[in-house]
Amino acid sequence: MPNSIKLFFYLAIGFIIFSGIFVLVVEGENSADNFTENKIEILPPQVGEELVYEVSYGFISIGTIRLQVMEPIEKNKIKLNRVKCFIDSYNLPFVNVHFVMYSELDDELWSNFFSFSNTGDKKNRWYVEYDFQYKKNNVEVEHGNLYTKKIHFKLSDTISTKYQDGLSLFYYARMNLNSIQNQSLPTYMNEKKLNTYINFTDQNSQTEIEAVKYPIATKYFNGNIEYKGVYGLTGKYEGWFSRDNAAVPIRAKMKVILGSVNIELISWKRKNWAPPKI
């Protein structure tokens, strides 16, 4: 049992890293009639926003995923949005997971820089960095240890297009929720060039979560992740984001080979925002 629970928490981590898109709950949803309404203009990432999700497998709450939007910076005369993700297990005897992800994104929410680090083990605080240098058609990759300051290896990989990094996909999907088209997004992860497929639809629905006492107006999309089999992912996903100009992911159920992992919004900090009512 302990190994199984640890596996499924890693599946949740893989979900954020490898798809960046929340697979929102299908079972138990009250589906609203499909209809087309005037499109709402989705706002860009709001500085100071913080979204917290609880990860669970069955009846066991395993940990949280916390996403933050930070102050933008400027590099090479380009304004870059900065976002951060903290993945932390609860104080359980069989799970000890503490990861941090950080991304710098251009105005179209493509990755310019990505880092992923393990902060749970002081002496084994490994990290991975991807520095996308699009003008040079390459990405600089670095693996190392934050504690020892030792660089394990560096490499330069040739690229010919812009890439998503995993965390960036979370924000790209939100920003493009109203596009009503199929998209294939180049995604760079584990030094592999992959694709994430998203089918943005115009289908509306409603979602219920414990943190909100009323049905939330949501919008549906689906797709497929090319990296099938990684962390037990089955490939296909469906999603419901809030049907407003914030496009906040509300609740997730990720299908995996041996079952499913649930990810649900439990708290939020966003100026002038509350989950929209039906």
C-alpha positions as CSV (number, residue, x, y, z in Angstrom):
1,M,0.0,0.0,0.0
2,P,2.7,2.6,0.8
3,N,4.4,2.1,-2.5
4,S,1.1,2.4,-4.3
5,I,0.2,5.7,-2.6
6,K,3.7,7.1,-3.3
7,L,3.3,6.1,-7.0
8,F,0.1,7.9,-7.3
9,F,1.5,11.1,-5.8
10,Y,4.2,10.9,-8.4
11,L,1.5,10.4,-11.0
12,A,0.0,13.7,-9.9
13,I,3.4,15.4,-10.2
14,G,3.8,13.8,-13.6
15,F,0.4,15.2,-14.5
16,I,1.6,18.8,-13.8
17,I,5.0,18.4,-15.3
18,F,4.1,16.4,-18.5
19,S,0.7,17.8,-19.4
20,G,0.4,21.0,-17.5
21,I,-3.4,20.7,-18.1
22,F,-5.9,19.9,-15.5
23,V,-8.0,16.8,-16.2
24,L,-11.2,17.9,-14.4
25,V,-13.7,15.7,-12.8
26,V,-16.1,13.8,-15.1
27,E,-17.9,11.5,-12.7
28,G,-20.6,13.2,-10.6
29,E,-20.8,16.3,-12.7
30,N,-24.1,17.9,-13.5
31,S,-23.7,18.6,-17.2
32,A,-25.3,21.8,-18.5
33,D,-26.8,22.1,-22.0
34,N,-24.2,23.0,-24.6
35,F,-24.6,26.5,-25.9
36,T,-22.6,29.2,-27.6
37,E,-22.4,32.6,-25.8
38,N,-20.4,35.8,-26.5
39,K,-16.8,34.9,-25.9
40,I,-15.2,36.4,-22.8
41,E,-11.8,37.8,-23.3
42,I,-9.4,35.8,-21.1
43,L,-7.1,38.0,-19.0
44,P,-3.3,37.5,-18.9
45,P,-1.7,36.0,-15.8
46,Q,-2.5,38.3,-12.8
47,V,0.4,39.2,-10.6
48,G,-0.2,37.9,-7.1
49,E,-2.6,35.2,-8.1
50,E,-2.2,32.0,-6.0
51,L,-4.2,28.8,-6.6
52,V,-4.0,25.8,-4.2
53,Y,-5.1,22.3,-5.1
54,E,-5.3,19.2,-3.0
55,V,-4.1,15.9,-4.4
56,S,-5.8,12.7,-3.3
57,Y,-6.0,9.1,-4.3
58,G,-9.3,7.4,-3.2
59,F,-10.1,8.7,0.3
60,I,-6.5,9.6,1.1
61,S,-5.4,13.2,0.9
62,I,-1.7,13.1,-0.1
63,G,-0.6,16.7,-0.6
64,T,-1.0,20.0,-2.3
65,I,-0.1,21.8,-5.5
66,R,0.3,25.6,-5.1
67,L,0.7,27.9,-8.2
68,Q,1.8,31.5,-8.0
69,V,2.1,34.4,-10.5
70,M,5.1,36.6,-9.7
71,E,6.2,40.1,-10.8
72,P,7.4,40.1,-14.5
73,I,11.0,40.7,-15.4
74,E,12.8,42.0,-18.5
75,K,15.5,40.0,-20.3
76,N,17.1,41.1,-23.6
77,K,14.4,43.8,-23.9
78,I,11.6,41.2,-23.7
79,K,9.0,41.3,-20.9
80,L,8.6,37.8,-19.3
81,N,5.8,36.6,-17.1
82,R,7.1,34.6,-14.1
83,V,5.2,31.7,-12.5
84,K,6.0,29.2,-9.8
85,C,4.6,25.9,-8.6
86,F,5.2,24.2,-5.2
87,I,4.3,20.4,-4.9
88,D,4.3,19.2,-1.3
89,S,3.2,16.0,0.3
90,Y,1.4,16.1,3.7
91,N,3.3,14.7,6.7
92,L,2.7,11.0,5.9
93,P,4.9,8.1,6.8
94,F,5.1,6.8,3.2
95,V,5.4,10.0,1.2
96,N,8.0,12.8,1.4
97,V,7.8,14.9,-1.8
98,H,8.7,18.5,-2.1
99,F,9.3,20.0,-5.5
100,V,9.5,23.5,-6.9
101,M,8.9,24.5,-10.6
102,Y,9.6,27.9,-12.1
103,S,9.0,29.3,-15.5
104,E,9.5,32.5,-17.4
105,L,7.0,33.0,-20.2
106,D,6.7,35.5,-23.1
107,D,3.5,37.4,-23.8
108,E,2.0,34.4,-25.7
109,L,2.9,32.1,-22.8
110,W,5.7,30.1,-24.5
111,S,8.6,29.1,-22.3
112,N,11.8,31.1,-22.2
113,F,13.3,29.5,-19.1
114,F,12.2,26.5,-16.9
115,S,13.6,25.0,-13.7
116,F,12.5,22.0,-11.6
117,S,14.1,21.2,-8.3
118,N,13.8,18.8,-5.4
119,T,13.7,20.7,-2.1
120,G,12.7,17.9,0.2
121,D,16.1,16.3,0.7
122,K,18.8,18.8,1.8
123,K,21.8,16.9,0.6
124,N,20.1,15.7,-2.6
125,R,18.6,18.9,-3.8
126,W,18.9,18.2,-7.5
127,Y,17.7,20.6,-10.2
128,V,17.1,20.8,-13.9
129,E,17.2,23.9,-16.0
130,Y,16.1,24.6,-19.6
131,D,17.2,28.0,-21.1
132,F,15.4,28.4,-24.4
133,Q,17.6,30.6,-26.8
134,Y,15.2,30.9,-29.7
135,K,17.4,33.3,-31.7
136,K,20.2,30.7,-31.6
137,N,17.8,27.8,-32.3
138,N,18.9,25.9,-29.2
139,V,18.0,25.1,-25.6
140,E,20.7,24.9,-23.0
141,V,20.1,22.1,-20.5
142,E,21.7,21.9,-17.1
143,H,21.4,19.2,-14.3
144,G,23.0,19.8,-10.9
145,N,22.8,19.8,-7.1
146,L,21.7,22.9,-5.2
147,Y,23.3,21.7,-2.0
148,T,26.8,20.8,-3.3
149,K,26.7,23.5,-6.1
150,K,27.9,20.7,-8.4
151,I,26.8,20.6,-12.0
152,H,26.2,17.0,-13.1
153,F,26.0,17.7,-16.8
154,K,25.3,20.4,-19.4
155,L,24.1,20.0,-23.0
156,S,22.9,22.1,-25.9
157,D,19.9,20.8,-27.9
158,T,18.9,22.1,-31.3
159,I,15.3,23.5,-31.6
160,S,13.4,25.0,-34.5
161,T,10.3,26.3,-32.8
162,K,9.0,27.7,-29.5
163,Y,8.2,25.2,-26.7
164,Q,6.0,24.7,-23.7
165,D,7.8,23.4,-20.6
166,G,5.0,21.7,-18.7
167,L,4.2,24.4,-16.1
168,S,3.7,26.9,-18.9
169,L,1.0,24.7,-20.4
170,F,-1.1,25.4,-17.4
171,Y,-1.2,29.1,-18.2
172,Y,-1.3,28.7,-22.0
173,A,-4.4,26.5,-21.8
174,R,-6.1,29.1,-19.6
175,M,-5.3,32.0,-21.9
176,N,-6.5,30.1,-25.0
177,L,-9.6,28.5,-23.6
178,N,-11.9,30.4,-26.0
179,S,-9.9,29.6,-29.2
180,I,-12.3,26.8,-30.3
181,Q,-9.8,24.9,-32.3
182,N,-7.5,21.9,-32.1
183,Q,-3.9,22.8,-31.2
184,S,-0.7,20.8,-31.2
185,L,1.8,22.3,-28.8
186,P,5.5,21.4,-28.9
187,T,6.5,20.5,-25.4
188,Y,10.1,20.1,-24.1
189,M,10.5,17.8,-21.1
190,N,13.1,15.2,-19.9
191,E,15.2,16.4,-22.8
192,K,12.6,15.1,-25.2
193,K,10.6,17.0,-27.9
194,L,7.0,16.0,-27.6
195,N,3.5,17.3,-28.4
196,T,0.5,18.1,-26.3
197,Y,-2.8,18.1,-28.2
198,I,-5.7,20.3,-27.0
199,N,-9.2,20.4,-28.5
200,F,-10.7,23.7,-27.3
201,T,-14.4,23.4,-27.6
202,D,-17.4,25.7,-27.0
203,Q,-19.1,23.3,-24.7
204,N,-20.3,24.7,-21.3
205,S,-20.9,22.7,-18.1
206,Q,-20.9,23.1,-14.3
207,T,-18.7,21.7,-11.6
208,E,-19.1,21.2,-7.8
209,I,-16.3,21.3,-5.2
210,E,-16.2,21.3,-1.4
211,A,-14.7,24.8,-1.2
212,V,-17.6,26.4,-3.1
213,K,-21.2,26.0,-2.0
214,Y,-22.8,26.4,-5.4
215,P,-22.3,24.9,-8.9
216,I,-19.5,26.6,-10.8
217,A,-20.0,27.7,-14.4
218,T,-17.2,25.9,-16.4
219,K,-16.0,25.4,-19.9
220,Y,-15.0,22.0,-21.4
221,F,-12.1,20.9,-23.5
222,N,-10.3,17.7,-24.2
223,G,-7.2,16.3,-25.9
224,N,-4.3,13.9,-25.8
225,I,-0.8,13.9,-24.5
226,E,1.8,12.3,-26.7
227,Y,3.9,11.0,-23.8
228,K,1.6,8.1,-23.1
229,G,2.9,5.7,-20.5
230,V,5.0,8.2,-18.6
231,Y,4.1,7.9,-14.9
232,G,1.2,5.7,-16.0
233,L,-0.7,8.3,-17.9
234,T,-3.3,6.9,-20.3
235,G,-2.9,9.8,-22.8
236,K,-6.5,11.2,-23.1
237,Y,-7.8,14.0,-20.8
238,E,-10.8,16.2,-20.4
239,G,-11.0,19.5,-18.6
240,W,-13.3,22.2,-17.1
241,F,-12.1,25.7,-16.4
242,S,-14.1,28.5,-14.9
243,R,-16.3,30.2,-17.5
244,D,-15.1,33.7,-17.0
245,N,-12.1,36.0,-17.8
246,A,-9.9,34.2,-15.3
247,A,-10.3,30.6,-16.7
248,V,-9.3,29.0,-13.4
249,P,-9.0,25.2,-13.3
250,I,-11.6,24.0,-10.8
251,R,-11.3,20.3,-10.2
252,A,-9.3,17.4,-11.8
253,K,-9.6,13.7,-12.2
254,M,-6.6,12.2,-14.1
255,K,-7.0,8.8,-15.6
256,V,-4.1,6.5,-15.1
257,I,-3.5,2.9,-15.9
258,L,-4.3,1.7,-12.3
259,G,-7.1,4.2,-11.5
260,S,-7.3,7.9,-11.1
261,V,-5.8,10.8,-9.1
262,N,-8.0,13.7,-8.0
263,I,-6.9,17.3,-7.9
264,E,-9.3,19.9,-6.5
265,L,-9.2,23.6,-6.0
266,I,-9.2,24.3,-2.2
267,S,-8.2,28.0,-2.0
268,W,-7.4,30.9,-4.1
269,K,-6.0,34.5,-4.0
270,R,-7.0,36.5,-7.0
271,K,-8.1,40.1,-7.0
272,N,-11.8,40.7,-7.6
273,W,-12.5,37.0,-8.4
274,A,-14.9,34.4,-7.1
275,P,-15.9,31.1,-8.9
276,P,-18.6,32.1,-11.4
277,K,-22.2,30.9,-10.7
278,I,-24.4,29.3,-13.4
